[in-house]
Amino acid sequence: LSSFNIHFMNPGYFYAVSKPKPKNYTEDESTDNFAQKFSNQHRFSPKTVSVVVNPSNTDTIFTKFKGITVFLANSTKEKIAFMAQDSRIDMKVQPKDFNGEWKDIEFLLDSDCGNSYHVLTLESKHYWQFLTPVYEGDFKTKLRIKMKYFEISNQSKENWKGKEITIYSNEYDGSINSGQFWRITEISAF
């Protein structure tokens, strides 16, 4: 497996599904990343929503690249609602740039289809597990994952109102190419 060596921003890939597939399944059918219940081996921060990157736990992402494990965990007593686009959660990798500022190197594609936008829920004491690529480039830096969600009282997609919350994962070492800070292309790398 090779590291993910690209020179442009990567489109979003943190796909999730709310619950086991219901009869009237309308979320993106290309993913089967269902939430899992906490077990005794999980040590997520208590009473919070957290994003945890585990660089020592690796797997294959995009069929041929090195990936590292990421957890989005809900250790609160309530279920948490996330705005999603085609089953993608608003999570993006951010490295520190040349000035030491955190910058996005990933983005969510725009969609003209109203059905692309929906709400995903993560039950109390459950988590989603994802992979993020091991980026490779000539600029060594620290990376983290930024995640945005809204506190939503009504989970209807017509009423997405509430307080916006941004959380960040732990930092980890990596490298990127400078074009990832600004270049957006329609060419897919995977």
Helices and strands as residue ranges (DSSP letters): E 10-11, E 36-37, E 49-61, E 65-74, E 80-85, E 88-89, E 91-95, E 106-107, G 114-116, E 117-122, E 126-133, E 139-150, E 164-168, E 172-176, G 178-181
